[in-house]
Amino acid sequence: MLSEKFYKIFSYIVISSITSSFFVLIESFFDSIVEVYKLENSSFRTFITFFVAFLTNFWFQDLFKERIREACLINFLTYRLNFEIFKSK
């Protein structure tokens, strides 16, 4: 019982930290692109602004968090299966 609650809390913290750091990196990456290349073309700058807004909106973040959760669960189950196979040998 305690291990299930611990796993839920731990997985929530890990997934949330991965998600938040990923989206902070996206924003800083596109900000640095704009600064480095000194983009004067307003249409390209507008495209980058809308692209960042799309990648950092709440719908996309929820979708990303869902996929990260699935990937972490698959990795955990694969690790567990490999451990059980190793233990049975």
HELIX and SHEET records of a PDB file:
HELIX    1   1 LEU A    2  TYR A   37  1                                  36    
HELIX    2   2 SER A   42  LEU A   55  1                                  14    
HELIX    3   3 PHE A   58  SER A   88  1                                  31    
END                                                                             
